[in-house]
């Protein structure tokens, strides 16, 4: 199980790090916290990407 930081997720998705933090605040992206640090499971991010693609294809 691979974990990513906000910076790594931003790079992976091709967006700025501030966008990731905004999405975390709005609970729009799967994440978890350990104390004040925010982490992402790569498998969950990949699953979330597939869901986003499916939802857009349906719309």
Secondary structure, 3 states (H helix, E strand, C coil): CCEECHHHHHHHHCCCHHHHHHHHHCCCCCCEEECCEEEEEHHHHHHHHHHHHHHHHHC
